Amino acid sequence: RGMDFEDIFDMKHGCIQLYPKGCKTPQPQIGEGLRKSATVAMFNCRPQSTKTLSEEDIARYSRKVHEITVARKARFISYDIETGIWEFEVDSF
């Protein structure tokens, strides 16, 4: 598609950005290019050790993941602390 992903895609701890500040590629209008709705699956999103966590700790951690999703105006789909897979939907980037 002729897109320079190294220029338009930036992923850091706790943050995914398309067309970040300083990007050379002009940002398209919402609904064009990569600025469309998407389902995002993040992997390895879990505490360093789940073996020492109580059921209460697991529930609290899972609630926090849900709260972070909603705070970022995304729609929570699921989170599995055992696999570390967190899924959510966004309207656009």
All heavy atoms as an XYZ file, in Angstrom:
753
protein
N       0.822     -1.205      0.000
C       0.000      0.000      0.000
C       0.859      1.258      0.000
O       0.333      2.348      0.069
C      -0.936     -0.003      1.185
C      -1.864     -1.202      1.165
C      -3.165     -0.884      1.825
N      -4.004     -2.041      1.778
C      -5.191     -2.055      1.204
N      -5.677     -0.985      0.681
N      -5.897     -3.139      1.187
N       2.171      1.086      0.013
C       3.052      2.233     -0.054
C       3.141      3.040      1.221
O       3.439      4.220      1.185
N       2.853      2.414      2.372
C       2.905      3.125      3.651
C       4.231      2.861      4.342
O       4.724      1.737      4.348
C       1.761      2.680      4.560
C       0.408      3.031      4.048
S      -0.849      2.491      5.223
C      -2.313      2.885      4.345
N       4.803      3.884      4.934
C       6.045      3.764      5.693
C       5.686      3.539      7.161
O       5.531      4.482      7.929
C       6.877      5.036      5.521
C       8.208      4.972      6.243
O       8.482      3.983      6.950
O       8.991      5.934      6.091
N       5.540      2.266      7.550
C       5.090      1.953      8.904
C       6.049      2.454      9.979
O       5.621      2.799     11.067
C       4.845      0.449      9.069
C       3.537      0.004      8.490
C       3.485     -0.567      7.236
C       2.355      0.191      9.182
C       2.278     -0.963      6.695
C       1.142     -0.190      8.654
C       1.101     -0.775      7.393
N       7.327      2.502      9.675
C       8.281      3.022     10.664
C       8.018      4.500     10.952
O       8.300      4.973     12.046
C       9.711      2.795     10.199
C      10.106      1.327     10.266
C      11.560      1.099      9.934
O      12.373      2.029     10.082
O      11.880     -0.023      9.525
N       7.478      5.211      9.997
C       7.177      6.628     10.176
C       5.813      6.842     10.840
O       5.683      7.678     11.726
C       7.193      7.345      8.819
C       6.919      8.836      8.929
O       7.499      9.498      9.826
O       6.118      9.346      8.127
N       4.804      6.049     10.436
C       3.443      6.339     10.891
C       2.999      5.539     12.114
O       1.962      5.837     12.692
C       2.412      6.146      9.760
C       2.379      4.694      9.271
C       2.670      7.093      8.623
C       1.282      4.417      8.262
N       3.764      4.561     12.530
C       3.358      3.711     13.649
C       4.374      3.814     14.778
O       5.557      3.636     14.573
C       3.267      2.250     13.171
C       2.797      1.290     14.212
C       1.459      1.183     14.522
C       3.699      0.483     14.885
C       1.018      0.287     15.482
C       3.270     -0.411     15.846
C       1.925     -0.507     16.136
N       3.888      4.099     15.986
C       4.773      4.198     17.153
C       4.115      3.448     18.310
O       2.970      3.726     18.666
C       4.989      5.663     17.533
C       6.002      5.832     18.647
O       6.913      4.999     18.771
O       5.869      6.810     19.400
N       4.829      2.490     18.871
C       4.308      1.743     20.004
C       5.349      1.758     21.112
O       6.496      1.391     20.911
C       4.001      0.298     19.616
C       3.315     -0.453     20.727
S       2.600     -2.007     20.189
C       3.929     -3.115     20.533
N       4.912      2.246     22.263
C       5.752      2.289     23.452
C       4.970      1.662     24.592
O       3.773      1.415     24.462
C       6.107      3.735     23.805
C       6.934      4.420     22.765
C       7.196      5.854     23.141
C       7.988      6.501     22.023
N       7.812      7.916     21.949
N       5.630      1.469     25.711
C       4.956      0.905     26.879
C       3.724      1.742     27.207
O       3.816      2.923     27.488
C       5.915      0.869     28.069
C       5.313      0.262     29.290
N       5.156     -1.092     29.428
C       4.794      0.820     30.390
C       4.582     -1.334     30.582
N       4.348     -0.187     31.182
N       2.541      1.116     27.108
C       1.299      1.794     27.454
C       0.739      2.722     26.394
O      -0.214      3.441     26.648
N       1.308      2.699     25.174
C       0.849      3.664     24.172
C       1.045      3.127     22.753
O       2.118      2.643     22.411
C       1.619      4.965     24.333
S       1.121      6.251     23.199
N      -0.009      3.241     21.947
C       0.061      2.947     20.518
C      -0.366      4.221     19.813
O      -1.411      4.785     20.135
C      -0.910      1.829     20.109
C      -0.624      0.538     20.855
C      -0.854      1.609     18.593
C      -1.687     -0.510     20.647
N       0.427      4.667     18.851
C       0.066      5.871     18.106
C       0.257      5.631     16.618
O       1.252      5.039     16.201
C       0.942      7.049     18.497
C       0.639      7.628     19.842
C       1.497      8.862     20.075
O       2.710      8.810     19.963
N       0.847      9.961     20.375
N      -0.693      6.099     15.846
C      -0.535      6.178     14.401
C      -0.412      7.657     14.072
O      -1.110      8.483     14.651
C      -1.739      5.574     13.677
C      -1.873      4.067     13.783
C      -3.120      3.597     13.043
C      -0.660      3.366     13.216
N       0.481      7.965     13.167
C       0.764      9.339     12.774
C       1.171     10.171     13.989
O       0.558     11.195     14.297
C      -0.454      9.948     12.057
C      -0.969      9.075     10.926
C      -2.090      8.274     11.101
C      -0.314      9.037      9.698
C      -2.556      7.456     10.078
C      -0.779      8.226      8.673
C      -1.893      7.439      8.876
O      -2.356      6.634      7.857
N       2.211      9.740     14.714
C       2.630     10.483     15.910
C       3.216     11.845     15.557
O       3.539     12.120     14.396
C       3.703      9.574     16.518
C       4.266      8.835     15.351
C       3.104      8.631     14.411
N       3.375     12.667     16.588
C       3.979     13.986     16.413
C       5.353     13.819     15.768
O       6.124     12.948     16.141
C       4.114     14.657     17.781
C       4.420     16.113     17.718
C       4.368     16.712     19.100
C       4.519     18.202     19.028
N       4.370     18.818     20.341
N       5.651     14.622     14.785
C       6.928     14.545     14.082
C       6.906     13.591     12.894
O       7.895     13.449     12.185
N       5.786     12.955     12.649
C       5.622     12.028     11.535
C       5.724     12.793     10.217
O       5.142     13.863     10.063
C       4.263     11.333     11.674
S       3.810     10.250     10.323
N       6.478     12.253      9.258
C       6.641     12.915      7.958
C       5.428     12.707      7.055
O       5.173     13.504      6.169
C       7.889     12.372      7.261
C       9.165     12.652      8.006
C      10.344     11.957      7.333
C      11.500     11.902      8.309
N      12.371     10.784      8.070
N       4.708     11.617      7.269
C       3.538     11.299      6.452
C       2.352     12.142      6.914
O       2.037     12.161      8.099
C       3.189      9.798      6.594
O       4.336      9.021      6.254
C       2.021      9.418      5.706
N       1.680     12.841      5.982
C       0.515     13.642      6.379
C      -0.579     12.750      6.978
O      -0.847     11.670      6.471
C       0.030     14.270      5.075
C       1.114     14.063      4.085
C       1.951     12.917      4.554
N      -1.190     13.225      8.048
C      -2.242     12.465      8.704
C      -3.524     12.559      7.881
O      -4.026     13.648      7.630
C      -2.479     13.007     10.110
C      -3.436     12.162     10.908
C      -3.618     12.714     12.305
O      -4.140     13.810     12.469
N      -3.182     11.956     13.295
N      -4.075     11.408      7.463
C      -5.314     11.457      6.682
C      -6.521     11.773      7.566
O      -6.436     11.733      8.792
C      -5.423     10.040      6.099
C      -4.661      9.188      7.047
C      -3.579     10.055      7.625
N      -7.636     12.041      6.927
C      -8.886     12.274      7.642
C      -9.341     10.966      8.292
O      -8.994      9.881      7.820
C      -9.971     12.752      6.674
C      -9.675     14.081      6.015
C      -9.648     15.211      7.031
O     -10.483     15.296      7.913
N      -8.657     16.086      6.905
N     -10.128     11.070      9.358
C     -10.685      9.874      9.990
C     -11.500      9.116      8.947
O     -12.265      9.710      8.194
C     -11.543     10.247     11.217
C     -10.622     10.774     12.324
C     -12.357      9.061     11.705
C     -11.326     11.231     13.569
N     -11.283      7.808      8.884
C     -11.952      6.952      7.909
C     -11.090      6.644      6.703
O     -11.422      5.794      5.892
N      -9.933      7.322      6.584
C      -9.014      7.101      5.474
C      -7.688      6.564      5.998
O      -7.366      6.719      7.168
C      -8.778      8.402      4.717
C     -10.033      8.959      4.074
C      -9.785     10.292      3.383
O      -8.627     10.750      3.342
O     -10.760     10.886      2.909
N      -6.902      5.959      5.099
C      -5.619      5.396      5.505
C      -5.807      4.399      6.634
O      -6.682      3.539      6.588
N      -5.010      4.532      7.676
C      -5.132      3.644      8.840
C      -5.998      4.246      9.938
O      -6.129      3.662     11.004
C      -3.744      3.318      9.401
C      -2.848      2.505      8.475
C      -1.480      2.319      9.106
C      -3.460      1.171      8.134
N      -6.612      5.383      9.683
C      -7.443      6.037     10.706
C      -8.882      5.525     10.626
O      -9.824      6.262     10.393
C      -7.390      7.550     10.543
C      -5.993      8.082     10.809
C      -5.962      9.536     11.037
N      -6.660      9.857     12.281
C      -7.172     11.050     12.531
N      -7.083     12.013     11.657
N      -7.775     11.274     13.675
N      -8.998      4.215     10.820
C     -10.290      3.546     10.766
C     -10.503      2.776     12.048
O      -9.597      2.630     12.869
C     -10.327      2.584      9.581
C     -10.187      3.280      8.240
C     -10.206      2.306      7.119
C     -10.055      3.058      5.796
N      -9.973      2.154      4.671
N     -11.717      2.250     12.215
C     -11.973      1.435     13.405
C     -11.117      0.173     13.340
O     -10.782     -0.313     12.257
C     -13.465      1.078     13.492
O     -13.847      0.307     12.381
N     -10.757     -0.312     14.522
C      -9.887     -1.487     14.580
C     -10.122     -2.252     15.865
O     -10.514     -1.682     16.883
C      -8.420     -1.046     14.513
N      -9.864     -3.537     15.784
C      -9.808     -4.373     16.975
C      -8.336     -4.594     17.270
O      -7.571     -4.990     16.382
C     -10.512     -5.727     16.739
O     -11.878     -5.472     16.406
C     -10.440     -6.598     17.969
N      -7.947     -4.303     18.496
C      -6.541     -4.395     18.900
C      -6.399     -5.541     19.896
O      -7.182     -5.655     20.831
C      -6.074     -3.073     19.548
C      -4.625     -3.168     19.994
C      -6.269     -1.912     18.584
N      -5.412     -6.384     19.682
C      -5.076     -7.452     20.633
C      -3.655     -7.205     21.112
O      -2.723     -7.157     20.308
C      -5.186     -8.823     19.983
N      -3.499     -6.991     22.404
C      -2.189     -6.774     23.011
C      -1.788     -8.071     23.720
O      -2.617     -8.698     24.376
C      -2.260     -5.627     24.022
C      -2.776     -4.322     23.461
S      -1.627     -3.519     22.374
C      -0.442     -2.940     23.566
N      -0.534     -8.441     23.594
C      -0.042     -9.681     24.179
C       0.949     -9.386     25.305
O       1.608     -8.358     25.299
C       0.624    -10.539     23.101
C      -0.339    -10.966     22.030
C      -0.623    -10.144     20.957
C      -0.988    -12.188     22.110
C      -1.521    -10.521     19.969
C      -1.888    -12.582     21.133
C      -2.157    -11.737     20.064
N       1.062    -10.303     26.248
C       1.979    -10.181     27.395
C       1.624     -9.021     28.305
O       2.507     -8.384     28.875
C       3.434    -10.068     26.940
C       4.097    -11.413     26.818
O       3.623    -12.392     27.381
N       5.181    -11.458     26.089
N       0.354     -8.719     28.451
C      -0.108     -7.654     29.336
C      -0.516     -8.274     30.666
O      -1.688     -8.573     30.889
C      -1.289     -6.921     28.706
S      -0.896     -6.113     27.159
N       0.450     -8.512     31.496
C       0.160     -9.130     32.792
C       1.258     -8.779     33.780
O       2.343     -8.365     33.390
C       0.009    -10.632     32.652
C       1.245    -11.312     32.130
C       1.028    -12.811     32.036
N       2.086    -13.394     31.262
C       1.905    -14.245     30.278
N       0.699    -14.626     29.953
N       2.924    -14.720     29.621
N       0.961     -8.987     35.054
C       2.001     -8.760     36.065
C       3.166     -9.722     35.834
O       3.003    -10.762     35.183
C       1.302     -9.075     37.387
C      -0.146     -9.142     37.093
C      -0.294     -9.421     35.636
N       4.323     -9.381     36.358
C       5.497    -10.232     36.157
C       5.278    -11.661     36.631
O       5.719    -12.604     36.008
C       6.716     -9.631     36.841
C       7.196     -8.385     36.149
C       8.437     -7.810     36.798
O       8.877     -8.267     37.838
N       8.994     -6.799     36.180
N       4.599    -11.828     37.746
C       4.317    -13.168     38.247
C       2.853    -13.260     38.660
O       2.392    -12.494     39.496
C       5.207    -13.503     39.445
O       4.815    -14.745     39.989
N       2.145    -14.197     38.052
C       0.750    -14.396     38.433
C       0.622    -15.500     39.484
O      -0.431    -15.682     40.060
C      -0.112    -14.764     37.203
O       0.431    -15.928     36.582
C      -0.164    -13.619     36.210
N       1.712    -16.206     39.751
C       1.671    -17.310     40.714
C       1.407    -16.842     42.147
O       0.801    -17.539     42.932
C       2.979    -18.091     40.664
C       3.174    -18.865     39.372
C       4.497    -19.602     39.410
C       4.798    -20.482     38.289
N       4.626    -20.307     36.995
N       1.872    -15.646     42.493
C       1.731    -15.153     43.864
C       0.497    -14.280     44.061
O       0.273    -13.782     45.155
C       2.981    -14.353     44.277
O       3.128    -13.242     43.389
C       4.229    -15.217     44.246
N      -0.294    -14.094     43.018
C      -1.463    -13.230     43.122
C      -2.650    -13.984     43.699
O      -2.941    -15.108     43.311
C      -1.850    -12.684     41.747
C      -0.853    -11.741     41.080
C      -1.367    -11.348     39.712
C      -0.619    -10.507     41.924
N      -3.358    -13.320     44.591
C      -4.594    -13.886     45.133
C      -5.716    -13.651     44.121
O      -5.564    -12.866     43.171
C      -4.939    -13.215     46.459
O      -5.301    -11.859     46.234
N      -6.838    -14.297     44.323
C      -8.006    -14.080     43.459
C      -8.424    -12.609     43.491
O      -8.813    -12.045     42.482
C      -9.164    -14.980     43.888
C      -8.939    -16.445     43.594
C      -8.793    -16.731     42.104
O      -9.573    -16.172     41.299
O      -7.893    -17.503     41.745
N      -8.322    -11.993     44.660
C      -8.660    -10.570     44.803
C      -7.698     -9.702     43.985
O      -8.120     -8.747     43.322
C      -8.604    -10.160     46.277
C      -9.068     -8.744     46.531
C      -9.033     -8.386     48.013
O      -9.423     -9.242     48.832
O      -8.605     -7.261     48.313
N      -6.401    -10.024     44.018
C      -5.409     -9.279     43.232
C      -5.699     -9.406     41.737
O      -5.619     -8.428     40.997
C      -3.992     -9.800     43.500
C      -3.491     -9.501     44.887
O      -3.960     -8.518     45.498
O      -2.623    -10.267     45.372
N      -6.047    -10.613     41.310
C      -6.352    -10.856     39.900
C      -7.574    -10.044     39.482
O      -7.571     -9.403     38.432
C      -6.556    -12.365     39.639
C      -5.215    -13.090     39.783
C      -7.168    -12.603     38.259
C      -5.309    -14.595     39.785
N      -8.607    -10.049     40.311
C      -9.812     -9.279     40.007
C      -9.505     -7.785     39.944
O      -9.987     -7.080     39.042
C     -10.891     -9.561     41.049
N      -8.693     -7.288     40.866
C      -8.333     -5.870     40.894
C      -7.537     -5.501     39.640
O      -7.783     -4.475     39.005
C      -7.536     -5.564     42.167
C      -7.239     -4.093     42.357
C      -6.563     -3.721     43.673
N      -5.794     -4.764     44.325
C      -6.180     -5.435     45.424
N      -7.337     -5.168     45.992
N      -5.411     -6.359     45.962
N      -6.590     -6.331     39.256
C      -5.770     -6.081     38.077
C      -6.649     -6.073     36.816
O      -6.522     -5.196     35.958
C      -4.671     -7.143     37.955
C      -3.587     -6.791     36.981
C      -2.486     -6.037     37.363
C      -3.655     -7.210     35.659
C      -1.483     -5.715     36.470
C      -2.663     -6.892     34.754
C      -1.582     -6.146     35.162
O      -0.596     -5.827     34.268
N      -7.562     -7.027     36.731
C      -8.464     -7.108     35.583
C      -9.372     -5.883     35.504
O      -9.614     -5.348     34.415
C      -9.303     -8.391     35.658
O      -8.455     -9.516     35.580
N      -9.879     -5.416     36.651
C     -10.695     -4.195     36.676
C      -9.887     -3.002     36.188
O     -10.392     -2.144     35.463
C     -11.228     -3.926     38.084
C     -12.507     -4.654     38.421
C     -13.160     -4.135     39.691
N     -12.276     -4.042     40.855
C     -12.014     -5.047     41.691
N     -12.566     -6.228     41.498
N     -11.211     -4.870     42.715
N      -8.620     -2.928     36.601
C      -7.754     -1.817     36.201
C      -7.566     -1.793     34.681
O      -7.623     -0.728     34.056
C      -6.397     -1.921     36.914
C      -5.496     -0.757     36.666
C      -6.058      0.498     37.272
C      -5.060      1.632     37.141
N      -5.635      2.896     37.554
N      -7.377     -2.972     34.075
C      -7.243     -3.059     32.619
C      -8.523     -2.549     31.948
O      -8.468     -1.781     30.982
C      -6.918     -4.508     32.184
C      -7.022     -4.668     30.669
C      -5.532     -4.908     32.667
N      -9.658     -2.929     32.484
C     -10.944     -2.469     31.946
C     -11.062     -0.945     32.081
O     -11.460     -0.258     31.133
C     -12.100     -3.170     32.675
C     -13.432     -2.877     32.085
N     -14.181     -1.776     32.460
C     -14.152     -3.516     31.143
C     -15.291     -1.767     31.777
N     -15.310     -2.813     30.971
N     -10.708     -0.410     33.239
C     -10.781      1.036     33.465
C      -9.862      1.801     32.518
O     -10.237      2.864     32.005
C     -10.410      1.358     34.908
C     -11.450      0.925     35.916
C     -10.954      1.011     37.356
O      -9.836      1.526     37.599
O     -11.687      0.554     38.249
N      -8.669      1.290     32.286
C      -7.723      1.932     31.361
C      -8.316      1.969     29.954
O      -8.229      2.978     29.254
C      -6.365      1.198     31.362
C      -5.650      1.444     32.689
C      -5.501      1.630     30.185
C      -4.445      0.537     32.914
N      -8.940      0.867     29.552
C      -9.567      0.794     28.228
C     -10.627      1.879     28.077
O     -10.630      2.627     27.093
C     -10.212     -0.593     28.021
O      -9.240     -1.604     28.271
C     -10.745     -0.739     26.612
N     -11.524      1.959     29.026
C     -12.620      2.930     28.974
C     -12.089      4.363     29.040
O     -12.557      5.239     28.310
C     -13.634      2.648     30.106
C     -14.682      3.733     30.196
C     -14.285      1.277     29.900
N     -11.088      4.611     29.876
C     -10.510      5.952     30.010
C      -9.901      6.435     28.695
O      -9.874      7.636     28.422
C      -9.458      5.970     31.118
N      -9.444      5.509     27.880
C      -8.848      5.871     26.589
C      -9.876      5.848     25.466
O      -9.525      5.801     24.289
C      -7.677      4.953     26.296
C      -6.526      5.230     27.269
C      -5.220      4.679     26.778
N      -4.112      5.246     27.497
C      -3.574      4.757     28.588
N      -4.064      3.671     29.144
N      -2.530      5.335     29.153
N     -11.149      5.826     25.846
C     -12.273      5.885     24.904
C     -12.277      4.727     23.917
O     -12.611      4.885     22.738
C     -12.295      7.223     24.189
C     -12.504      8.365     25.160
C     -12.599      9.696     24.469
C     -12.899     10.728     25.527
N     -12.092     11.851     25.536
N     -11.911      3.561     24.409
C     -11.979      2.338     23.614
C     -13.051      1.441     24.214
O     -13.526      1.679     25.323
C     -10.623      1.631     23.626
N     -13.453      0.429     23.460
C     -14.452     -0.523     23.945
C     -13.757     -1.814     24.352
O     -13.100     -2.463     23.534
C     -15.499     -0.793     22.869
C     -16.472      0.353     22.700
C     -17.457      0.130     21.591
N     -16.855     -0.058     20.277
C     -16.305      0.918     19.542
N     -16.279      2.153     19.992
N     -15.801      0.652     18.353
N     -13.895     -2.152     25.607
C     -13.293     -3.352     26.169
C     -13.952     -4.587     25.554
O     -15.172     -4.671     25.481
C     -13.496     -3.350     27.692
C     -12.907     -4.535     28.389
C     -11.569     -4.561     28.725
C     -13.698     -5.621     28.711
C     -11.027     -5.655     29.377
C     -13.171     -6.718     29.362
C     -11.830     -6.738     29.692
N     -13.133     -5.541     25.122
C     -13.644     -6.818     24.618
C     -13.362     -7.908     25.643
O     -14.274     -8.568     26.124
C     -13.027     -7.199     23.256
C     -13.409     -6.169     22.200
C     -13.466     -8.604     22.845
C     -12.726     -6.367     20.867
N     -12.074     -8.085     25.979
C     -11.735     -9.137     26.940
C     -10.320     -8.934     27.472
O      -9.516     -8.209     26.895
C     -11.833    -10.525     26.286
O     -10.847    -10.666     25.273
N     -10.059     -9.617     28.577
C      -8.724     -9.647     29.148
C      -8.553    -10.979     29.867
O      -9.437    -11.401     30.606
C      -8.498     -8.496     30.137
C      -7.153     -8.610     30.822
C      -5.978     -8.428     30.116
C      -7.072     -8.955     32.162
C      -4.747     -8.575     30.722
C      -5.839     -9.095     32.778
C      -4.688     -8.907     32.052
O      -3.469     -9.055     32.648
N      -7.431    -11.647     29.627
C      -7.126    -12.920     30.277
C      -5.767    -12.789     30.950
O      -4.740    -12.695     30.279
C      -7.104    -14.045     29.249
C      -6.908    -15.414     29.857
O      -6.198    -15.531     30.882
O      -7.461    -16.384     29.311
N      -5.754    -12.764     32.263
C      -4.503    -12.564     32.995
C      -3.534    -13.737     32.816
O      -2.323    -13.556     32.852
C      -4.775    -12.284     34.492
C      -3.540    -11.640     35.139
C      -5.201    -13.554     35.219
C      -3.807    -11.016     36.485
N      -4.072    -14.931     32.573
C      -3.203    -16.106     32.383
C      -2.417    -16.024     31.081
O      -1.229    -16.311     31.050
C      -4.025    -17.394     32.431
C      -4.599    -17.703     33.796
C      -3.520    -17.914     34.861
O      -2.491    -18.561     34.578
O      -3.714    -17.417     35.982
N      -3.086    -15.645     30.008
C      -2.403    -15.547     28.714
C      -1.801    -14.165     28.499
O      -0.924    -14.000     27.651
C      -3.381    -15.827     27.550
O      -4.409    -14.830     27.551
C      -3.980    -17.220     27.661
N      -2.321    -13.168     29.227
C      -1.850    -11.792     29.054
C      -2.428    -11.118     27.832
O      -1.940    -10.084     27.390
N      -3.499    -11.677     27.268
C      -4.105    -11.099     26.062
C      -5.227    -10.146     26.449
O      -6.154    -10.506     27.158
C      -4.627    -12.193     25.119
C      -3.460    -13.083     24.660
C      -5.325    -11.562     23.910
C      -3.882    -14.288     23.852
N      -5.108     -8.923     25.955
C      -6.071     -7.847     26.214
C      -6.606     -7.396     24.860
O      -5.840     -7.022     23.973
C      -5.340     -6.733     26.924
C      -6.031     -5.434     27.146
C      -7.366     -5.175     27.125
C      -5.395     -4.196     27.448
N      -7.602     -3.850     27.400
C      -6.407     -3.228     27.607
C      -4.071     -3.814     27.605
C      -6.131     -1.901     27.906
C      -3.795     -2.491     27.907
C      -4.815     -1.552     28.063
N      -7.912     -7.441     24.684
C      -8.517     -7.053     23.422
C      -9.494     -5.894     23.623
O     -10.250     -5.882     24.594
C      -9.274     -8.229     22.802
C      -8.359     -9.363     22.371
C      -9.151    -10.496     21.755
O      -9.794    -11.251     22.505
O      -9.118    -10.599     20.504
N      -9.449     -4.955     22.681
C     -10.351     -3.809     22.721
C     -10.545     -3.269     21.314
O      -9.793     -3.617     20.396
C      -9.840     -2.719     23.664
C      -8.449     -2.237     23.367
C      -8.244     -1.148     22.533
C      -7.338     -2.861     23.911
C      -6.957     -0.683     22.264
C      -6.046     -2.409     23.660
C      -5.865     -1.319     22.832
N     -11.571     -2.453     21.156
C     -11.864     -1.819     19.866
C     -11.716     -0.315     19.986
O     -12.017      0.263     21.023
C     -13.302     -2.118     19.439
C     -13.578     -3.555     19.110
C     -15.033     -3.789     18.751
O     -15.920     -3.060     19.265
O     -15.284     -4.705     17.957
N     -11.267      0.298     18.895
C     -11.189      1.756     18.810
C     -11.931      2.214     17.553
O     -12.022      1.472     16.576
C      -9.727      2.264     18.763
C      -8.995      1.948     20.055
C      -8.968      1.676     17.584
N     -12.501      3.413     17.606
C     -13.185      3.955     16.438
C     -12.188      4.388     15.367
O     -12.425      4.237     14.182
C     -14.079      5.134     16.823
C     -15.298      4.673     17.585
O     -15.770      3.543     17.350
O     -15.782      5.438     18.437
N     -11.077      4.951     15.814
C     -10.001      5.340     14.889
C      -8.765      5.682     15.704
O      -8.836      5.863     16.918
C     -10.396      6.550     14.043
O     -10.433      7.709     14.836
N      -7.653      5.744     15.029
C      -6.405      6.142     15.661
C      -6.135      7.589     15.344
O      -6.546      8.105     14.354
C      -5.237      5.287     15.170
C      -5.232      3.906     15.728
C      -5.852      2.863     15.062
C      -4.606      3.634     16.930
C      -5.826      1.580     15.573
C      -4.585      2.357     17.458
C      -5.199      1.326     16.767
